[in-house]
Amino acid sequence: MLEKPHKEDGPATHDNSSQIALAGETSPGVKQIETLTKHFTPFDRCLLLFNAFLVAYSYSLHFTLSNVYSTQPPSNPLALIA
């Protein structure tokens, strides 16, 4: 026969030392950004931003030119035979 789990008597107690602060200076996001700023030099930041700009520029240039130079079918199919 299955036994029912026992409920704790009294109010539930929590161990505050094992909880992670999700806000403030000790939050995981703040620690992550502090670690990134320690390891990213100004040259690395400039290189990252330049690469992001280069990718965005080439992406927009590709779609601008492909739209301009895309072939469109003629209204009269016999117009190509001339």
Backbone bond lengths (Angstrom), bond angles and torsions (degrees), N, CA, C in turn:
res aa  C-N    CA-C-N  psi(-1)  N-CA   C-N-CA  omega(-1)  CA-C   N-CA-C  phi
1 M - - - 1.437 - - 1.524 109.01 -
2 L 1.344 116.70 142.00 1.456 121.52 -178.77 1.517 110.33 -80.16
3 E 1.332 113.83 137.87 1.461 118.85 177.58 1.519 109.80 -94.23
4 K 1.295 116.26 145.56 1.454 121.18 176.64 1.527 109.37 -80.41
5 P 1.326 116.79 141.43 1.463 118.23 177.59 1.520 111.06 -65.54
6 H 1.323 115.03 145.38 1.459 120.20 -179.36 1.515 110.04 -82.93
7 K 1.310 116.25 136.02 1.455 121.12 174.79 1.512 108.68 -89.78
8 E 1.341 114.89 145.66 1.459 118.94 177.82 1.519 109.39 -72.68
9 D 1.298 115.50 141.27 1.460 119.94 176.71 1.515 108.78 -86.17
10 G 1.312 117.05 135.68 1.455 120.34 177.25 1.511 111.43 93.16
11 P 1.322 116.72 179.70 1.466 120.71 -178.00 1.528 110.96 -70.96
12 A 1.297 115.02 150.73 1.461 120.46 179.32 1.521 109.50 -73.89
13 T 1.308 116.15 137.49 1.461 120.42 178.34 1.517 108.31 -109.35
14 H 1.312 115.65 143.94 1.458 121.28 -179.90 1.512 109.03 -120.74
15 D 1.320 114.59 142.34 1.457 120.57 176.73 1.526 107.69 -87.48
16 N 1.318 117.68 106.80 1.456 121.62 -176.38 1.525 112.95 -70.34
17 S 1.308 118.82 -19.43 1.460 120.51 -177.59 1.520 111.37 -72.76
18 S 1.339 118.90 -22.65 1.458 120.56 -178.48 1.527 112.48 -92.99
19 Q 1.333 118.77 -4.35 1.451 120.97 -179.79 1.523 110.13 -82.29
20 I 1.319 114.98 145.57 1.457 121.28 179.39 1.519 108.09 -100.18
21 A 1.316 115.43 131.39 1.466 119.98 178.05 1.520 108.41 -74.59
22 L 1.324 116.99 123.30 1.454 121.25 -178.52 1.522 112.57 -93.91
23 A 1.324 117.28 -3.39 1.458 121.01 178.04 1.516 108.59 -138.54
24 G 1.304 115.79 154.50 1.459 120.42 178.60 1.519 112.02 101.39
25 E 1.316 115.01 -168.11 1.461 120.44 -175.56 1.520 113.80 -74.57
26 T 1.316 118.25 -15.78 1.469 119.99 -178.38 1.516 112.20 -104.04
27 S 1.328 118.29 13.36 1.460 120.31 -179.52 1.525 109.98 -70.75
28 P 1.330 117.63 155.55 1.469 120.91 -179.25 1.520 112.91 -59.95
29 G 1.332 117.81 -35.96 1.463 120.45 179.40 1.513 112.46 -65.18
30 V 1.328 116.86 -40.30 1.465 121.08 179.18 1.524 109.88 -66.45
31 K 1.322 116.76 -42.11 1.473 119.94 178.81 1.527 111.18 -64.01
32 Q 1.335 116.49 -38.02 1.457 120.14 -179.97 1.529 111.05 -66.22
33 I 1.314 117.40 -43.53 1.462 120.97 179.16 1.525 110.71 -66.31
34 E 1.328 117.89 -39.06 1.462 120.31 177.41 1.520 110.86 -62.35
35 T 1.319 117.48 -39.96 1.462 121.06 178.17 1.518 110.78 -65.93
36 L 1.323 117.49 -41.63 1.465 120.41 178.77 1.521 111.80 -64.36
37 T 1.326 117.43 -40.69 1.461 119.19 -179.48 1.524 112.10 -69.26
38 K 1.315 117.41 -26.43 1.466 119.67 176.53 1.526 111.16 -70.45
39 H 1.325 117.53 -34.81 1.460 121.02 -173.02 1.525 113.53 -96.98
40 F 1.339 119.16 -17.11 1.455 121.99 178.75 1.514 109.25 -93.41
41 T 1.322 116.38 116.30 1.461 120.66 175.90 1.528 108.80 -81.47
42 P 1.328 117.89 165.25 1.478 119.19 176.48 1.534 112.41 -58.22
43 F 1.324 117.54 -34.49 1.464 120.40 177.43 1.524 110.65 -64.62
44 D 1.328 117.27 -41.66 1.463 121.00 178.47 1.527 110.92 -62.71
45 R 1.331 117.16 -40.13 1.461 120.82 178.87 1.521 111.05 -64.54
46 C 1.337 116.44 -43.99 1.466 120.11 179.02 1.524 110.67 -63.67
47 L 1.318 116.93 -40.61 1.459 121.21 179.11 1.532 110.87 -64.19
48 L 1.306 116.55 -42.16 1.465 120.81 178.78 1.527 110.91 -63.54
49 L 1.329 117.60 -45.15 1.465 120.78 179.78 1.527 111.66 -67.41
50 F 1.323 117.29 -37.71 1.460 120.19 177.60 1.522 110.74 -64.41
51 N 1.321 117.44 -42.56 1.461 120.47 178.33 1.520 111.68 -64.84
52 A 1.313 117.90 -38.78 1.461 120.89 177.21 1.532 110.33 -64.23
53 F 1.339 116.73 -41.58 1.456 120.60 176.80 1.524 111.14 -63.26
54 L 1.328 116.89 -43.09 1.462 121.28 -178.74 1.520 111.54 -62.85
55 V 1.303 117.50 -42.50 1.462 121.23 178.57 1.522 110.41 -65.25
56 A 1.326 117.67 -44.93 1.470 120.92 -179.64 1.526 111.07 -65.00
57 Y 1.321 116.98 -40.59 1.464 120.38 -179.80 1.524 111.21 -66.06
58 S 1.323 116.79 -45.73 1.467 119.46 -179.48 1.522 111.49 -66.39
59 Y 1.321 117.21 -35.05 1.461 121.33 177.58 1.529 110.59 -64.10
60 S 1.327 116.75 -46.48 1.465 119.70 -179.63 1.528 111.03 -69.15
61 L 1.330 118.04 -37.03 1.460 121.48 178.68 1.523 110.90 -64.93
62 H 1.315 116.65 -40.55 1.463 120.94 179.46 1.525 110.61 -60.56
63 F 1.316 117.56 -48.10 1.454 119.68 -176.68 1.522 112.41 -74.08
64 T 1.320 117.72 -28.56 1.456 119.90 175.46 1.525 110.31 -67.42
65 L 1.326 116.60 -46.83 1.459 120.10 -178.41 1.522 112.23 -72.62
66 S 1.301 118.35 -35.76 1.465 119.38 179.95 1.524 110.21 -69.11
67 N 1.320 117.96 -28.52 1.455 120.47 176.72 1.529 110.45 -73.17
68 V 1.315 117.41 -37.90 1.460 121.21 -178.64 1.522 110.68 -71.37
69 Y 1.324 116.76 -43.56 1.457 120.43 -174.27 1.528 113.76 -96.89
70 S 1.315 117.84 13.49 1.464 118.92 177.22 1.517 109.10 -72.81
71 T 1.315 115.58 140.70 1.456 119.85 -179.10 1.515 109.58 -82.28
72 Q 1.304 115.30 140.66 1.461 120.84 177.46 1.520 107.97 -118.41
73 P 1.306 116.61 139.68 1.467 118.65 -178.52 1.529 111.22 -68.12
74 P 1.309 116.71 143.17 1.465 118.66 178.54 1.534 111.18 -71.62
75 S 1.304 115.26 157.03 1.460 118.44 -179.96 1.523 111.17 -70.95
76 N 1.346 116.37 -30.46 1.458 121.69 179.26 1.527 108.27 -113.08
77 P 1.341 119.13 112.71 1.466 120.23 -178.06 1.520 113.04 -60.94
78 L 1.335 118.98 -23.32 1.456 121.28 -179.16 1.520 111.96 -82.47
79 A 1.339 117.60 -3.94 1.462 120.84 -179.26 1.532 110.99 -69.85
80 L 1.315 117.77 -22.40 1.475 120.34 179.28 1.520 111.21 -77.26
81 I 1.310 117.87 -21.83 1.468 121.58 -179.48 1.537 107.49 -94.10
82 A 1.299 115.50 93.47 1.463 117.04 -178.96 1.494 111.42 -136.82
